[in-house]
């Protein structure tokens, strides 16, 4: 297994302070063990080497849509204006949602 930094109580305390977590002593001990196990799993995964190159099952291509200028469509503009109760010049006013 490769050389890596170990998680210790001081590291867990420092991280909990930065994250503003108030951990009890037994929680610090439990978290230390759990983080060690997690790092151990990641180091095992990192040490694996794939025998074959990985391929996607489906070819993925970007699909582009044609942009349309909807701002100048007067019918659409009127539908939108109809949903508002008040308007002043070009500005629309929506009713208050939060009381």
Beta strands, then each sheet from edge to edge (+ up, - down):
strand 1: 86-88
strand 2: 91-93
sheet 1: 1+ 2-
end
